[in-house]
Amino acid sequence: MMVVLNIILLNLLWFACVLGASNGLLWPSIVCLSLLLMFVVIYVGFNRKDMKVIVFSLLFGTLVDGYLQSSGLLIYASPFHQLSYIPPVWIMFLWIGFGASIKTGMQWFLANPMIGTVIMTVGAPVSYFSASRLGAVVFTDWLEVMSLIAIAWLIYFVCITQLFYPKGRHKDVMV
């Protein structure tokens, strides 16, 4: 049940961030990220490794999306700032939420890293494409952006599995 709730909250965060950005609103993202983080802390638990995963996710995402934005390959709606090398706040909220959800909502991927790798490598570009269809982002070179996103998420997932969960299912991963 915790896994399902975590996945629902992560998807709610995605919609709040994407639709909020499309409409110039940040507060829905703040509310949904707060709910997700409270859920993780209260119902799942939070330890030093979780914080490291979140920080790693945020730094990795900031580099990837910052590069895509500063190179002009992506144009984000409602960045809420003028720094071209830093992605919008709502994108960073998504990376934080995703990092916070690894242990719970993504546990099956950790236990089955080959399948998780394929799903992440395909799912991330689909997520960005969906965000573009909802008006949160514009691609200047569709094929290049989709390829870079797929490669970045492949690298991200391999790093997560190798740095933080090298044996797949650890005692701190929800069952």
ABEGO torsion letter per residue (X at the ends): XAAAAAAAAAAAAAAAAAAAAAAGBAAAAAAAAAAAAAAAAAAAEBBAAAAAAAAAAAAAAAAAAAAAAAAGABBBBGAGBABAABBBAAAAAAAAAAAAAAAAAAAAAAABAAAAAAAAAAAAAAAAAAAAAAGABBBABAAAAAAAAAAAAAAAAAAAAAAABAAEBBAABBX
